[in-house]
Amino acid sequence: MKNVKNANGYCNICNNLLRISHFFIENFVEYYSLLYYVTMKISLYSRIKPLIEILKLKGSAVDISVILATSAFLGEVDRRIIPAIISGVLIHSGSDIYNDIYDRKIDRVCKPEAPLASGRMSLKVAWIYLSLLIFTALVMSLLLSRILFLCYVAGILFGYVFYSQPKFRFKDKPVIAIAIIAFCFALESIGTWSIYASITENTIVVGAYILILIFSMVYMKDFRDVRGDINSLPLILGVKKAAKVCSGLAFVPIIPMVILSVIYKLGQMLIVVPIFTVLILFCIKILLFGNPVAQGGKLKDRMILSIFVPNIILFILTFYNRIV
């Protein structure tokens, strides 16, 4: 009897062990599958993240605002504005990648977390990615307008090669560098105009406004990268003097804004001008009463907003009836 009881006891123990083992195996497979799925997702995200970061899409808000403002001055807008914006953003992002390729050593000092500087993206991947963006943008622009296509080709020559390529490297000459950036945005405006209408004197006037707007504002971006820059306005003039110059330049776009409001009889500009003024005052607060180097990132964000918001408001007010 004892042997039978012992045998039954062992059977119960074995059954319990089998149940526990079965439960563990089932749950282990389930938990392992979940863990594997999460790991794959994290791995995929870590691979995609550098591709997104290197685009620096925050700066592309300026492209969007330039294209929409041009449409507002022209008084024309339709579905073609979407591919125009996408192609403009791709060309801008391509210029950032091109610049990062040649700025790897500098970025290791002032932007060590950047995809190329940190090694999270290889040089080969960067070149392939850049080629894909340029090809896509140029094909889209060619389908929209030959002039837009030519403007982007010129933008690549000036904004990529002349700006960043070591043989030219106009990036290290502050006034010329900012002039190139402003010129590229003016080309974007002219190209956008050509989608809807022929190039006229009015096209050049609007392009000149965009050039003045960008040229007057973009110097502010240099304060953030003082540590790694070889040559920039804050390094040439000194931080305090450069801050005063940038503060004065920020008011310059108000002049063409007023002139354009008269030429195009745009009452909307009467709303845009004070909004722009308030926004640049927030920039000047950092420039003159803060620390523009330590707050360089915040200053750049405010600079972008100062360009973006007035142009977007101009677009909305111009096409309010169509939007509603």
Secondary structure, 3 states (H helix, E strand, C coil): CHHHHHHHHHHHHHHHHHHHHHHHHHHHHHHHHHHHHHHHHHHHHHHHHHHHHCCCHHHHHHHHHHHHHHHHHHCCCCCCHHHHHHHHHHHHHHHHHHHHHHCHHHHHHHCCCCHHHHCCCCHHHHHHHHHHHHHHHHHHHHHHCHHHHHHHHHHHHHHHHHHHCCCCCHHHCHHHHHHHHHHHHHHHHHHHHHHHCCCCHHHHHHHHHHHHHHHHHHHHHHHCCCCCCCCCHHHHHCHHHHHHHHHHHCCCCHHHHHHHHHHCCCCCHHHHHHHHHHHHHHHHHHHHHCCCCCCHHHHHHHHHHHHHHHHHHHHHHHCHHHHC
